[in-house]
Amino acid sequence: MFAKSITPSTVWEMKLPLPFHSRGKVRDIYEVGRDKLLIVTTDRLSAFDVVLPDPIPYKGKVLTQISVFWFNFFSQVTSHHLITADVTQMGLSQEIVKEYGAALSGRSMLVRRTKPLSVECVVRGYLTGSGWKDYLATGSICGHVLPKGMKQCERLPQPIFTPATKESAGHDINIDLKQATQRIGADIVSKIEKRSIELYQKAAAYASEHGILIADTKFEFGLLDGELILIDEVLTPDSSRFWPKDRYEVGHDQPSFDKQIVRNYLLGIQWNQKPPAPNLPREIIEKTSQAYRDAYRRLAGKEID
């Protein structure tokens, strides 16, 4: 049933009897009819753009269920592509539900099919990551001039919208508003900037009350019958930097609820960041799995299903 698995909660790969749409580093996507997609989030983990050989238990469930949480949270603010995360309500055949239902449960979403925009919507609330590097070099991020003398991981005066290209391989590339406008037009750029910042501010306020600082995040939007709707994953530890609020200190890198544990380990063993990736020690796998689950518990107020 699985190409590589430990338990039904740890899925590396499934091959469903459905038309295959695409595969990312983490997600496998299938077609359900002409207007819907089934997104299956595996427990694969990539670091430095290389998929590692070891799955992270529950990672796919965390990413899916956090996305579902935020789609529901934003339901009065923006349209989105989620139809259902209930496997029994997806219109799949009885045979598929019987054979794959347990593995799909909690890690799959049936969504409306859209035309994705070619620009990713990055919102930054803190000075970190590539933004910190750009600031040190230029005093600005993607055309946003920032105050002098800011420190690493310091909160920005207000959130900023810093779009990026969507690359099929390698890192996405930061661009400014002018370059984004050349790609998708001024009207759409204005809409996604306003909506992205609104979503970030709403989510950041909620997360802060639950012990998480959202340093930055990436939203994606698509067009469906001319309507701009929120798609893909939303405010997960893979698309965002989540920091524990009670450990936040300006001036240095922060601990986080994501795969930074793995990155730090790989840097420590001086891996050359080229395939094949090394196997991870059990301790690193368990710590990373726990970090993802802790993020969900803080946000949703319960343990992962």
TORKOL-4160 file (C-alpha; in steps of 0.2 Angstrom, whole numbers, padded with zeros to 4 digits, m for minus):
305
<pt num="1" X="0000" Y="0000" Z="0000"/>
<pt num="2" X="0014" Y="0012" Z="0004"/>
<pt num="3" X="0031" Y="0014" Z="m0004"/>
<pt num="4" X="0039" Y="0018" Z="0013"/>
<pt num="5" X="0030" Y="0018" Z="0029"/>
<pt num="6" X="0031" Y="0015" Z="0048"/>
<pt num="7" X="0013" Y="0017" Z="0054"/>
<pt num="8" X="m0003" Y="0023" Z="0046"/>
<pt num="9" X="0001" Y="0040" Z="0053"/>
<pt num="10" X="0018" Y="0041" Z="0044"/>
<pt num="11" X="0016" Y="0042" Z="0025"/>
<pt num="12" X="0030" Y="0044" Z="0013"/>
<pt num="13" X="0021" Y="0040" Z="m0003"/>
<pt num="14" X="0004" Y="0033" Z="m0008"/>
<pt num="15" X="m0001" Y="0029" Z="m0026"/>
<pt num="16" X="m0020" Y="0031" Z="m0027"/>
<pt num="17" X="m0030" Y="0025" Z="m0042"/>
<pt num="18" X="m0034" Y="0043" Z="m0047"/>
<pt num="19" X="m0027" Y="0053" Z="m0061"/>
<pt num="20" X="m0010" Y="0061" Z="m0055"/>
<pt num="21" X="m0009" Y="0079" Z="m0056"/>
<pt num="22" X="0008" Y="0084" Z="m0049"/>
<pt num="23" X="0021" Y="0080" Z="m0035"/>
<pt num="24" X="0030" Y="0093" Z="m0024"/>
<pt num="25" X="0043" Y="0090" Z="m0011"/>
<pt num="26" X="0030" Y="0086" Z="0002"/>
<pt num="27" X="0013" Y="0085" Z="m0007"/>
<pt num="28" X="0005" Y="0073" Z="m0019"/>
<pt num="29" X="m0009" Y="0080" Z="m0029"/>
<pt num="30" X="m0023" Y="0070" Z="m0038"/>
<pt num="31" X="m0037" Y="0075" Z="m0050"/>
<pt num="32" X="m0055" Y="0072" Z="m0044"/>
<pt num="33" X="m0066" Y="0076" Z="m0059"/>
<pt num="34" X="m0062" Y="0091" Z="m0070"/>
<pt num="35" X="m0064" Y="0105" Z="m0056"/>
<pt num="36" X="m0057" Y="0097" Z="m0040"/>
<pt num="37" X="m0040" Y="0092" Z="m0033"/>
<pt num="38" X="m0036" Y="0080" Z="m0019"/>
<pt num="39" X="m0020" Y="0086" Z="m0010"/>
<pt num="40" X="m0011" Y="0073" Z="0000"/>
<pt num="41" X="0002" Y="0079" Z="0012"/>
<pt num="42" X="0015" Y="0066" Z="0016"/>
<pt num="43" X="0028" Y="0066" Z="0030"/>
<pt num="44" X="0042" Y="0070" Z="0018"/>
<pt num="45" X="0054" Y="0083" Z="0023"/>
<pt num="46" X="0066" Y="0094" Z="0013"/>
<pt num="47" X="0080" Y="0103" Z="0018"/>
<pt num="48" X="0091" Y="0114" Z="0007"/>
<pt num="49" X="0080" Y="0109" Z="m0007"/>
<pt num="50" X="0083" Y="0091" Z="m0005"/>
<pt num="51" X="0070" Y="0078" Z="0001"/>
<pt num="52" X="0077" Y="0068" Z="0015"/>
<pt num="53" X="0076" Y="0049" Z="0016"/>
<pt num="54" X="0067" Y="0049" Z="0033"/>
<pt num="55" X="0049" Y="0054" Z="0036"/>
<pt num="56" X="0044" Y="0064" Z="0050"/>
<pt num="57" X="0029" Y="0056" Z="0059"/>
<pt num="58" X="0013" Y="0066" Z="0059"/>
<pt num="59" X="0021" Y="0080" Z="0049"/>
<pt num="60" X="0009" Y="0079" Z="0035"/>
<pt num="61" X="m0006" Y="0078" Z="0047"/>
<pt num="62" X="0000" Y="0094" Z="0056"/>
<pt num="63" X="0002" Y="0103" Z="0040"/>
<pt num="64" X="m0015" Y="0098" Z="0034"/>
<pt num="65" X="m0024" Y="0101" Z="0050"/>
<pt num="66" X="m0016" Y="0118" Z="0053"/>
<pt num="67" X="m0021" Y="0123" Z="0035"/>
<pt num="68" X="m0039" Y="0117" Z="0038"/>
<pt num="69" X="m0039" Y="0127" Z="0055"/>
<pt num="70" X="m0034" Y="0143" Z="0046"/>
<pt num="71" X="m0046" Y="0141" Z="0031"/>
<pt num="72" X="m0060" Y="0140" Z="0044"/>
<pt num="73" X="m0053" Y="0154" Z="0054"/>
<pt num="74" X="m0053" Y="0165" Z="0038"/>
<pt num="75" X="m0069" Y="0160" Z="0032"/>
<pt num="76" X="m0077" Y="0177" Z="0035"/>
<pt num="77" X="m0062" Y="0186" Z="0028"/>
<pt num="78" X="m0058" Y="0178" Z="0011"/>
<pt num="79" X="m0064" Y="0165" Z="m0001"/>
<pt num="80" X="m0053" Y="0149" Z="m0001"/>
<pt num="81" X="m0052" Y="0133" Z="m0011"/>
<pt num="82" X="m0055" Y="0120" Z="0003"/>
<pt num="83" X="m0071" Y="0110" Z="0000"/>
<pt num="84" X="m0068" Y="0096" Z="0014"/>
<pt num="85" X="m0055" Y="0087" Z="0024"/>
<pt num="86" X="m0067" Y="0073" Z="0028"/>
<pt num="87" X="m0062" Y="0058" Z="0017"/>
<pt num="88" X="m0080" Y="0051" Z="0018"/>
<pt num="89" X="m0087" Y="0067" Z="0010"/>
<pt num="90" X="m0074" Y="0069" Z="m0004"/>
<pt num="91" X="m0084" Y="0059" Z="m0017"/>
<pt num="92" X="m0071" Y="0045" Z="m0018"/>
<pt num="93" X="m0076" Y="0028" Z="m0023"/>
<pt num="94" X="m0079" Y="0015" Z="m0009"/>
<pt num="95" X="m0064" Y="0005" Z="m0014"/>
<pt num="96" X="m0053" Y="0020" Z="m0012"/>
<pt num="97" X="m0060" Y="0025" Z="0005"/>
<pt num="98" X="m0059" Y="0007" Z="0011"/>
<pt num="99" X="m0041" Y="0004" Z="0006"/>
<pt num="100" X="m0034" Y="0021" Z="0008"/>
<pt num="101" X="m0046" Y="0030" Z="0020"/>
<pt num="102" X="m0036" Y="0027" Z="0036"/>
<pt num="103" X="m0020" Y="0034" Z="0029"/>
<pt num="104" X="m0029" Y="0049" Z="0020"/>
<pt num="105" X="m0038" Y="0054" Z="0036"/>
<pt num="106" X="m0031" Y="0070" Z="0043"/>
<pt num="107" X="m0018" Y="0073" Z="0029"/>
<pt num="108" X="m0029" Y="0076" Z="0014"/>
<pt num="109" X="m0040" Y="0090" Z="0007"/>
<pt num="110" X="m0052" Y="0091" Z="m0007"/>
<pt num="111" X="m0051" Y="0108" Z="m0015"/>
<pt num="112" X="m0058" Y="0118" Z="m0029"/>
<pt num="113" X="m0046" Y="0119" Z="m0044"/>
<pt num="114" X="m0040" Y="0136" Z="m0048"/>
<pt num="115" X="m0027" Y="0145" Z="m0059"/>
<pt num="116" X="m0013" Y="0149" Z="m0047"/>
<pt num="117" X="m0005" Y="0166" Z="m0048"/>
<pt num="118" X="0013" Y="0166" Z="m0053"/>
<pt num="119" X="0018" Y="0177" Z="m0038"/>
<pt num="120" X="0019" Y="0171" Z="m0020"/>
<pt num="121" X="0013" Y="0183" Z="m0007"/>
<pt num="122" X="0026" Y="0184" Z="0007"/>
<pt num="123" X="0022" Y="0195" Z="0022"/>
<pt num="124" X="0036" Y="0199" Z="0035"/>
<pt num="125" X="0033" Y="0205" Z="0053"/>
<pt num="126" X="0050" Y="0203" Z="0059"/>
<pt num="127" X="0068" Y="0206" Z="0053"/>
<pt num="128" X="0074" Y="0188" Z="0049"/>
<pt num="129" X="0079" Y="0176" Z="0036"/>
<pt num="130" X="0083" Y="0183" Z="0019"/>
<pt num="131" X="0076" Y="0199" Z="0024"/>
<pt num="132" X="0089" Y="0201" Z="0037"/>
<pt num="133" X="0103" Y="0198" Z="0025"/>
<pt num="134" X="0095" Y="0211" Z="0013"/>
<pt num="135" X="0094" Y="0223" Z="0026"/>
<pt num="136" X="0112" Y="0221" Z="0031"/>
<pt num="137" X="0117" Y="0224" Z="0013"/>
<pt num="138" X="0105" Y="0238" Z="0008"/>
<pt num="139" X="0095" Y="0244" Z="0022"/>
<pt num="140" X="0079" Y="0238" Z="0014"/>
<pt num="141" X="0069" Y="0223" Z="0009"/>
<pt num="142" X="0062" Y="0221" Z="m0008"/>
<pt num="143" X="0061" Y="0240" Z="m0010"/>
<pt num="144" X="0054" Y="0243" Z="0008"/>
<pt num="145" X="0067" Y="0255" Z="0016"/>
<pt num="146" X="0068" Y="0251" Z="0035"/>
<pt num="147" X="0074" Y="0262" Z="0049"/>
<pt num="148" X="0093" Y="0262" Z="0053"/>
<pt num="149" X="0100" Y="0252" Z="0067"/>
<pt num="150" X="0087" Y="0238" Z="0068"/>
<pt num="151" X="0093" Y="0221" Z="0076"/>
<pt num="152" X="0091" Y="0203" Z="0070"/>
<pt num="153" X="0073" Y="0196" Z="0073"/>
<pt num="154" X="0067" Y="0214" Z="0078"/>
<pt num="155" X="0049" Y="0217" Z="0075"/>
<pt num="156" X="0046" Y="0228" Z="0060"/>
<pt num="157" X="0037" Y="0245" Z="0062"/>
<pt num="158" X="0022" Y="0237" Z="0052"/>
<pt num="159" X="0021" Y="0221" Z="0042"/>
<pt num="160" X="0028" Y="0222" Z="0024"/>
<pt num="161" X="0023" Y="0213" Z="0008"/>
<pt num="162" X="0038" Y="0206" Z="m0001"/>
<pt num="163" X="0032" Y="0195" Z="m0016"/>
<pt num="164" X="0042" Y="0181" Z="m0023"/>
<pt num="165" X="0043" Y="0171" Z="m0039"/>
<pt num="166" X="0037" Y="0153" Z="m0039"/>
<pt num="167" X="0051" Y="0142" Z="m0045"/>
<pt num="168" X="0049" Y="0124" Z="m0050"/>
<pt num="169" X="0066" Y="0120" Z="m0043"/>
<pt num="170" X="0077" Y="0128" Z="m0031"/>
<pt num="171" X="0073" Y="0143" Z="m0020"/>
<pt num="172" X="0060" Y="0156" Z="m0024"/>
<pt num="173" X="0067" Y="0173" Z="m0029"/>
<pt num="174" X="0062" Y="0189" Z="m0020"/>
<pt num="175" X="0055" Y="0203" Z="m0031"/>
<pt num="176" X="0048" Y="0220" Z="m0028"/>
<pt num="177" X="0031" Y="0227" Z="m0032"/>
<pt num="178" X="0036" Y="0233" Z="m0049"/>
<pt num="179" X="0042" Y="0216" Z="m0054"/>
<pt num="180" X="0026" Y="0208" Z="m0047"/>
<pt num="181" X="0016" Y="0220" Z="m0057"/>
<pt num="182" X="0025" Y="0216" Z="m0073"/>
<pt num="183" X="0020" Y="0198" Z="m0070"/>
<pt num="184" X="0002" Y="0198" Z="m0065"/>
<pt num="185" X="m0004" Y="0216" Z="m0067"/>
<pt num="186" X="m0006" Y="0231" Z="m0055"/>
<pt num="187" X="m0024" Y="0228" Z="m0050"/>
<pt num="188" X="m0021" Y="0210" Z="m0044"/>
<pt num="189" X="m0005" Y="0215" Z="m0035"/>
<pt num="190" X="m0014" Y="0228" Z="m0026"/>
<pt num="191" X="m0028" Y="0216" Z="m0020"/>
<pt num="192" X="m0016" Y="0202" Z="m0015"/>
<pt num="193" X="m0005" Y="0214" Z="m0005"/>
<pt num="194" X="m0020" Y="0221" Z="0005"/>
<pt num="195" X="m0027" Y="0204" Z="0008"/>
<pt num="196" X="m0011" Y="0196" Z="0013"/>
<pt num="197" X="m0007" Y="0209" Z="0026"/>
<pt num="198" X="m0024" Y="0208" Z="0032"/>
<pt num="199" X="m0023" Y="0189" Z="0034"/>
<pt num="200" X="m0006" Y="0190" Z="0042"/>
<pt num="201" X="m0012" Y="0203" Z="0055"/>
<pt num="202" X="m0027" Y="0193" Z="0060"/>
<pt num="203" X="m0017" Y="0177" Z="0061"/>
<pt num="204" X="m0003" Y="0185" Z="0071"/>
<pt num="205" X="m0014" Y="0193" Z="0084"/>
<pt num="206" X="m0023" Y="0176" Z="0087"/>
<pt num="207" X="m0006" Y="0166" Z="0087"/>
<pt num="208" X="0002" Y="0178" Z="0099"/>
<pt num="209" X="m0012" Y="0175" Z="0111"/>
<pt num="210" X="m0008" Y="0157" Z="0110"/>
<pt num="211" X="0010" Y="0158" Z="0113"/>
<pt num="212" X="0017" Y="0159" Z="0095"/>
<pt num="213" X="0025" Y="0174" Z="0086"/>
<pt num="214" X="0023" Y="0173" Z="0067"/>
<pt num="215" X="0039" Y="0180" Z="0060"/>
<pt num="216" X="0034" Y="0179" Z="0042"/>
<pt num="217" X="0023" Y="0168" Z="0031"/>
<pt num="218" X="0019" Y="0164" Z="0013"/>
<pt num="219" X="0001" Y="0165" Z="0005"/>
<pt num="220" X="m0004" Y="0159" Z="m0012"/>
<pt num="221" X="m0019" Y="0164" Z="m0022"/>
<pt num="222" X="m0028" Y="0158" Z="m0037"/>
<pt num="223" X="m0041" Y="0164" Z="m0049"/>
<pt num="224" X="m0058" Y="0154" Z="m0051"/>
<pt num="225" X="m0071" Y="0162" Z="m0062"/>
<pt num="226" X="m0062" Y="0179" Z="m0060"/>
<pt num="227" X="m0063" Y="0178" Z="m0041"/>
<pt num="228" X="m0047" Y="0179" Z="m0031"/>
<pt num="229" X="m0046" Y="0165" Z="m0018"/>
<pt num="230" X="m0034" Y="0158" Z="m0005"/>
<pt num="231" X="m0026" Y="0142" Z="m0010"/>
<pt num="232" X="m0012" Y="0129" Z="m0005"/>
<pt num="233" X="m0006" Y="0128" Z="0013"/>
<pt num="234" X="m0010" Y="0142" Z="0025"/>
<pt num="235" X="0001" Y="0148" Z="0040"/>
<pt num="236" X="0009" Y="0131" Z="0043"/>
<pt num="237" X="0027" Y="0128" Z="0050"/>
<pt num="238" X="0033" Y="0124" Z="0032"/>
<pt num="239" X="0026" Y="0141" Z="0025"/>
<pt num="240" X="0029" Y="0152" Z="0040"/>
<pt num="241" X="0042" Y="0155" Z="0054"/>
<pt num="242" X="0033" Y="0151" Z="0070"/>
<pt num="243" X="0043" Y="0157" Z="0086"/>
<pt num="244" X="0039" Y="0152" Z="0104"/>
<pt num="245" X="0033" Y="0169" Z="0112"/>
<pt num="246" X="0040" Y="0165" Z="0129"/>
<pt num="247" X="0058" Y="0163" Z="0122"/>
<pt num="248" X="0059" Y="0177" Z="0110"/>
<pt num="249" X="0074" Y="0188" Z="0112"/>
<pt num="250" X="0080" Y="0202" Z="0099"/>
<pt num="251" X="0097" Y="0201" Z="0092"/>
<pt num="252" X="0099" Y="0183" Z="0087"/>
<pt num="253" X="0091" Y="0168" Z="0078"/>
<pt num="254" X="0075" Y="0161" Z="0087"/>
<pt num="255" X="0070" Y="0143" Z="0091"/>
<pt num="256" X="0056" Y="0138" Z="0080"/>
<pt num="257" X="0042" Y="0125" Z="0078"/>
<pt num="258" X="0048" Y="0118" Z="0061"/>
<pt num="259" X="0062" Y="0109" Z="0052"/>
<pt num="260" X="0076" Y="0121" Z="0059"/>
<pt num="261" X="0080" Y="0106" Z="0071"/>
<pt num="262" X="0085" Y="0096" Z="0055"/>
<pt num="263" X="0094" Y="0111" Z="0046"/>
<pt num="264" X="0104" Y="0113" Z="0062"/>
<pt num="265" X="0109" Y="0095" Z="0063"/>
<pt num="266" X="0114" Y="0094" Z="0044"/>
<pt num="267" X="0124" Y="0110" Z="0046"/>
<pt num="268" X="0133" Y="0102" Z="0061"/>
<pt num="269" X="0138" Y="0087" Z="0051"/>
<pt num="270" X="0144" Y="0098" Z="0037"/>
<pt num="271" X="0133" Y="0089" Z="0024"/>
<pt num="272" X="0137" Y="0097" Z="0006"/>
<pt num="273" X="0118" Y="0100" Z="0003"/>
<pt num="274" X="0118" Y="0089" Z="m0012"/>
<pt num="275" X="0109" Y="0072" Z="m0015"/>
<pt num="276" X="0109" Y="0060" Z="m0008"/>
<pt num="277" X="0104" Y="0067" Z="0009"/>
<pt num="278" X="0110" Y="0058" Z="0025"/>
<pt num="279" X="0098" Y="0048" Z="0036"/>
<pt num="280" X="0093" Y="0057" Z="0052"/>
<pt num="281" X="0096" Y="0050" Z="0069"/>
<pt num="282" X="0080" Y="0045" Z="0078"/>
<pt num="283" X="0082" Y="0059" Z="0091"/>
<pt num="284" X="0082" Y="0072" Z="0078"/>
<pt num="285" X="0066" Y="0064" Z="0069"/>
<pt num="286" X="0057" Y="0063" Z="0086"/>
<pt num="287" X="0062" Y="0081" Z="0091"/>
<pt num="288" X="0056" Y="0088" Z="0074"/>
<pt num="289" X="0040" Y="0078" Z="0075"/>
<pt num="290" X="0036" Y="0085" Z="0092"/>
<pt num="291" X="0040" Y="0103" Z="0086"/>
<pt num="292" X="0027" Y="0102" Z="0073"/>
<pt num="293" X="0014" Y="0094" Z="0085"/>
<pt num="294" X="0017" Y="0107" Z="0098"/>
<pt num="295" X="0013" Y="0121" Z="0085"/>
<pt num="296" X="m0003" Y="0113" Z="0081"/>
<pt num="297" X="m0007" Y="0111" Z="0100"/>
<pt num="298" X="m0004" Y="0129" Z="0104"/>
<pt num="299" X="m0015" Y="0135" Z="0089"/>
<pt num="300" X="m0029" Y="0123" Z="0090"/>
<pt num="301" X="m0029" Y="0120" Z="0108"/>
<pt num="302" X="m0029" Y="0101" Z="0106"/>
<pt num="303" X="m0018" Y="0087" Z="0101"/>
<pt num="304" X="m0016" Y="0082" Z="0083"/>
<pt num="305" X="m0029" Y="0069" Z="0078"/>
